[in-house]
Amino acid sequence: MFKKRENVAAIEEGKLLSPKFDNDGLIPVVTTDCKTGEVLMVGYMNSEAFKKTIETKEAHYWSRTRREVWHKGQTSGFKQKVIEIRIDDDQDSVWLNVDIGDGSSCHVGYKSCFYRSIPLGKIKNTQNIEMDFTEKEKKFDPTKIYKGKPNPTKI
């Protein structure tokens, strides 16, 4: 679908997009809020999701749990409008800068999937590390939004 990777110089210094997908056909994606710079989530895209994201200017990802492409926000209504897409130097990871309005990117209901902070310092017991919630309120109730839908996270 995308240009074949031919040589290091073309990949690192060339103008043509030639993404490197892993053995499962996926490329990692870091997604940030265009207004705050906050990291909203980390996900994966296959070539179909990457192409749809570029074409529609809305984020599409590959769900490793459901094994399908999903249009972010299709169910919750909190779509990620893509402001900019960047790819790293060796074209094996993607950065999306998106606008979510006053919405959410986390299926748990918080704005960001990174809503907890891990304390730094000496660890006495790795089985009892208590995290701090950096977000105090959810943007939506996931039990209402995803009622009857499969949970995107497997334990």
C-alpha positions in Angstrom: 0.0 0.0 0.0 2.8 2.4 0.9 6.2 2.9 -0.8 8.5 -0.1 -0.4 11.4 0.5 1.9 14.6 0.6 -0.3 17.5 2.1 1.5 18.4 3.9 4.7 19.1 7.2 3.0 15.7 7.2 1.4 14.0 6.3 4.6 15.8 8.7 6.9 16.3 11.7 4.5 13.8 11.1 1.7 10.5 12.8 1.1 8.4 9.6 0.4 6.4 7.9 3.1 7.7 4.4 3.6 6.5 3.2 7.1 7.9 0.1 8.7 5.2 -2.1 10.1 6.3 -4.9 12.6 5.9 -8.6 12.0 2.2 -8.3 12.9 1.7 -5.6 10.4 1.5 -2.8 13.0 3.1 0.5 13.7 3.0 2.2 17.2 1.2 5.5 17.4 1.6 8.2 20.1 -1.4 10.5 20.2 -1.3 14.0 21.8 -3.8 16.8 22.4 -3.1 19.7 20.0 -4.1 22.3 22.6 -2.1 21.1 25.7 0.5 18.7 24.3 -0.7 16.1 26.8 -0.2 12.5 25.7 -3.7 11.0 25.3 -2.9 7.5 24.3 -0.6 5.0 22.6 -2.1 2.7 20.1 -1.3 0.8 16.9 -2.2 1.1 13.2 -2.0 -1.4 10.4 -1.7 -0.1 6.8 -5.5 0.2 6.4 -5.9 2.3 9.6 -3.0 4.5 8.7 -4.4 5.1 5.2 -7.9 5.9 6.6 -6.4 8.3 9.1 -4.6 10.2 6.4 -7.6 10.3 4.1 -10.3 11.1 6.6 -8.3 13.4 8.9 -9.8 11.4 11.8 -7.9 8.8 13.8 -8.3 5.1 13.0 -6.5 2.4 14.9 -6.0 -1.3 14.9 -7.6 -3.0 17.9 -5.3 -5.9 19.0 -8.1 -7.2 21.2 -10.9 -7.1 18.7 -8.5 -7.7 15.7 -10.1 -5.0 13.6 -9.7 -1.4 12.5 -11.7 1.0 14.6 -12.6 4.6 14.1 -11.7 6.3 17.4 -14.8 7.9 18.9 -17.3 6.1 16.6 -19.1 4.8 19.7 -18.4 7.4 22.3 -18.7 10.4 19.9 -15.3 11.7 21.0 -13.6 11.5 17.6 -9.9 12.5 17.2 -9.6 15.2 14.5 -6.1 14.9 13.2 -4.2 18.3 13.1 -0.9 16.8 12.1 0.8 13.4 11.5 4.5 13.0 12.0 6.7 9.9 11.5 10.0 9.3 13.2 13.4 9.2 11.6 13.4 5.5 10.6 9.7 5.6 9.9 8.7 2.9 12.4 6.5 5.0 14.8 3.9 7.6 14.3 2.9 10.7 16.2 -0.6 12.1 15.9 -1.5 15.6 17.1 -5.3 15.7 17.5 -8.1 17.8 18.6 -10.7 16.1 20.8 -12.5 19.3 21.7 -13.7 18.9 25.3 -13.9 15.1 24.9 -12.0 12.1 25.9 -9.6 9.6 24.4 -9.8 6.9 27.1 -12.3 4.1 27.1 -12.4 4.3 30.9 -13.9 7.8 30.6 -10.9 10.0 31.4 -9.5 12.6 28.9 -6.2 10.8 28.6 -5.3 7.1 28.9 -2.5 8.2 31.2 -4.6 9.3 34.1 -2.4 7.9 36.9 1.0 8.9 38.1 3.5 6.4 39.6 5.5 7.8 42.6 9.2 8.0 42.2 11.8 7.0 44.7 12.9 4.0 46.8 10.7 1.0 46.4 10.0 -1.0 49.5 7.5 -3.4 48.1 6.8 -3.7 44.3 3.5 -5.4 45.2 2.2 -2.4 46.9 3.0 0.7 44.8 0.1 3.2 45.1 -0.5 5.5 42.2 -2.0 9.0 42.2 -4.9 9.9 40.0 -3.9 13.0 37.9 -7.4 13.3 36.5 -10.1 13.6 39.1 -13.2 13.5 36.9 -14.3 11.3 34.0 -15.6 12.9 30.8 -18.2 10.2 30.4 -19.6 7.0 32.1 -18.2 4.1 30.1 -21.0 1.7 31.4 -23.5 3.9 29.6 -21.5 4.5 26.4 -20.3 0.9 25.9 -23.3 -1.0 27.2 -23.4 -4.4 25.5 -20.1 -3.8 23.6 -17.0 -5.8 24.3 -14.5 -4.4 26.7 -11.4 -3.3 24.7 -9.1 -4.4 27.5 -8.4 -8.0 28.3 -7.0 -8.9 31.7 
